[in-house]
Amino acid sequence: MTSNKLFDGIVIFTQVVKTGGFSAAAELMGHSSSYVSKEINKLEARLGVRLLNRTTRSIGLTPEGEAYYQQCQQLMVDAEQAVELITQHDVEPKGRLKISSPIGFANSYLQPILSEYMQRYPNVSLELDLNDRRVDVVAEGYDLAIRAALQLEESSLICRKIFSCKGYTVASKEYISRHGRPHHPQELSRHHCLCYSNHKTPGRWQYKDKQGEPIQVDVRQKVLSNNAEMQLAMTLSGHGICRLPRFYMNDELESGRLEILFPELPAPEIDVYVVYPSRKHLSPKVRAFIDLVVEKIPPTMLTGGSS
């Protein structure tokens, strides 16, 4: 096989598979059906394998054709990205931007940013999944996701830190008046705790003492929930103690509706990241969104207590 014919027929082959037939591919590409058929025949002859099974009504990939098609798809993506790399500075953001974000972060910070983004880039449409569930960015087709974590797990994703905030253990005045204030994390085993099921060990809470030594306590799980907004609401109603990043409860802490427990201990720092698939180059729509988030959100949210 000579190198100058290596890519011959690939575009036509992928279009035939995508459209499901020779006629549809021919119409899409501006060729005749006979031309498309001849190109596929030439490709199969050059490769020495049958790629497609044809009937009078349909086509289907052979096992060899399926394997070849997967590789051809990646070649097409790589070629498009190569062009995008040298032209994207001139490309206006457009298309659909699919975002996943925790509910609390979206409610506290994202709404005005999304509004301004849509005003700046009217050719972009948004698909928002506001959910505390940890999505599979690649498998579920997200352009990016926002994640808050004490430590981001290793993955194949590229990440960019947006800002940091403190995480607090909190309770309402009502709860404290009825059940008493715990003065050390170990006392939590005797209290009602509202736990976050998206954590790996939701019933095991980690702290550090003043010297930085770890404290580990298995708390009493009064409520186990996968939604931090629900945890916050139940904490405000006096049903128990919870741990949340500050961005979930800025107003409640400022107003005194919630009180920070163990203020003498160092509070964990929670980082908020934008993550996106590493196998794709950063498209204009994604780059513009990340730049706007960084522009509008201050890098730290550390007010309101020391722990």
N, C-alpha and C positions, 0 to 999 in steps of 0.2 A: 504494500500500500504506500503510495507516494504521499509525502507530507502535504503537497498542495491540494490533495483531495480529502484530507482527513476530516474536514467539517462539512463536506458536500452532502446535502440531503438532510442534515440534522434538523434544520428549522422546519422544513416541510414535514418530516417524520413526526416531530413533536406536535405540530398543528393538526395533523391527521388524527393522532391519538386524542388530543384535547377536544377536538370537535366531533369525534366519533365517526368520521367518514371522509372519503376522498372529495366528494362534491362540496361538503361544507368547508373543508380546508381550502379547496380551490377557490370558492367564492370569497372567503375571507382574505386570501392572499392575492387575488386578482389573476389567477391562472385558470387553465382549463383542467377538467378532471383527468383527461388523458395525460396531460403534462405531469400532474401530481403522481399518477399511477406509475408513469415511466421513471420518475425520480426515485420512488420507493423501490421499484424493481432494481434500479442501478445501485442503490444503497445496499440492498440485500445481496446482490451479486458481488459487490466489492467486499462485504463483510463475510460472505460465505455462509450465512444463516438466514432462515426465514424469521422475520420480525413480526409479521402480521398474518393472522388467519383470516381469509376473506370468504364471505358468502355473498349471495346476491342482495342480502338485506343488511348485513352488519359486518364489522371487522372486530377482531379481538387480538390482543397481544399474545404471542407465544412466550414461554418462559424466558427464552433468550431476549425476546423483544421487551419484556417487562424490565429485565435487568438493564438493558441498553437504554430504555426510556428514562429510567431513574437517573442514569448518569448524564443523559442528554439534558434533562431538566436542570441539573446542577450547572452544566456548562452554559445554559442559557442565562441562568441567574448570575453566574460569574461574569459573563459578557456584559450583561446589563449594568452590573455593579462597576465594572471597569470603565464603562462610559460615564456612569454617574460620578465616579471619583474625580474626573477631570471637568465635569460640567455642572456639578451640583451647586457651585457657588453662584451660578446664574439661574438656578431653578427656583421658582416660587413654590413654597410648600403647598401641596395639594393632595387630594385623596382622603382616605379614611384613616384616622388616628385612633387606635384601639388601646385604651389605658385601663389598668387595674390599680386601685388605690384603697387603702383602709378607709372605712367610713369616717372615722373621727378626723383624720388628716384632710380628707376631702371637704368635710363640712367647715373645718377651721380655716383652711388656707386655699384650697384649690378653686372654689367657685369664682372669685374675682379674677384669678389667673386665667381660667378657662374662658371667661367672658372676654377678657382683653385679647387672648389668643385668637378667638373667633373673629374679633373685629380687625385684627391685624392681617389675618390669613383667611379670607372668606372662601377660598377654594378648598379648605379642609373641613371635613365633617368629623364629628367625634362619636366614638362608641365607648361608653364609660361602664366599667364594672366596679361599683363601690361595694366592696365586700372585704371582710377580714380574712377570708379564705386565701391561703397561699396558692396562687395559680401557677401552672406550668406555662411560663411565658412562651416558649417555643411551640410546644405541642398544641396550645390553645390559641395560637396566632395573635398574641399581643405584640404591639409595637414597643411597649414599655410597661413597667410596673413600678409602683412606689412601695418600698418596704421599710419598716422600722424594726430595728433589732439591736440587742446588746452587742452581738457579733454576727456579721453576715456569713452565712454558710458558704463554703467553697462550691463553686459551680462553674459552668461554662459561660455564664453571663458576664457581660461587662457592666460595671457599676460606677456611679458617680454620687458621692455624698452631697446631699442638699444642705442639711444642717444637723446639729446635735441638740438634744434637750435632756433634762433630767427625768428620771422615773421615780415616782413616789408611792409609798404605801399610805393609804388615806382611809379615813372613816368620817361619818357625819357626826355632828354634835348629838343627835338623837341616839345613835348607836352607842356612843361613848357614855352618855348619861344612863343608858339601860344596862350596858354590859361592862362598863369600866374601860379605862385606857390601858392598853398593853404598853409596858415600858421597855421591853426587850423582845426581839424577834421570836425567841423560844416560847414566849407566852402565846403566840398565835395558834399553837396546837390546841388551846382551850377556847378559841374564839371562832366565830362564824366567818369563813373566808370565801370570797367570790373569785373563782379561779378561771383562767383563760385556757380553754382546751386546745387552742392552736399551738401552745407551747409543748415541747417534747415531754416535760415532766410538770404538768400544770399544778400538782399538789405539793411540789417541792420548791420552796422559795429560797433564793440565795441572797445573802447580805455579806457585808464586810464590817469588822469592828474598827475602832479608831486607829488601830495599828495596821489595818489592811488585811488582817487575817480573815479567812472565809468563815461565815456562819451559815449553816444549812438547817432548815427547819421543814418538817413535813406538816403542813397545815391541815386544818379540818375543813374539808371542801363542802361548804353549805350549798353552794351553787356552782355548777360547772357549765360554762357557756363559751361558744365560739365567737361571740359578738361583744366587743369592748363597750359599745354604746349601751348595751343591756347591763353590763357590769356597772357602768357609771350610774345608770338610772336606779339600779337596786341599791347601790351604795348610798346615793342621795336619799333614798327612802328608808334608810336605817337598817337594811337587812344584813349588812356585814361589812367586812374590810376587803379592799381590793388594791391591786398594784397596776398603775397605768402610766404611760408617758404623759408629761405635762401638757402636751398639745391637745389631749383629750379633755382637759379640765381646767384650762386657764381661767375662765370666768368663775368657776366654782371655788377655786382656790383664792382668787382675788376678793370674792364676796364673803369668804369665810364659811360658805356652806359645807366645805370639806376641810378637814384638818390633817396636816401631815404628821404621821407617826414616826417615831425614832429620829427626830431632827438632828440628834447629835452624831448619827452615823453617816458616813459618806454615801451619797445617793448614786446609783448606777447611771452612767451616761448612755443614752439611747441615740443611736445614729439613724438618720432617715436617708435612704438611698433611692436613686432612680436606677433601675436595672433594665437592660435590653439585650437582645440576642447578639452574641459575639460573631455569629456566622454571617451577619449582615453588616454592611457599612451603614453608618449613621445617615439616614435619609434627611433631606431638608426639613420635612414636617416634624421629625423627632428632634433634630438638633434645635430647631426654633423653639419647640416646647421646653426642652431642658434649659436653654438659655434664658427663657422668660421666667421659669421657676426660680432659677438662681438669682436673677435680677430682682425678683419681687419678695423673696423670702430671706430674712436675715439668717446668717450662718449659725447663730446660736440662740437658744431659748432657755436661758438659765436663771430667769428671775423667779422670785417667789419662794425663797427658802434655800437652805444649804444642803438638803438631803432628800 
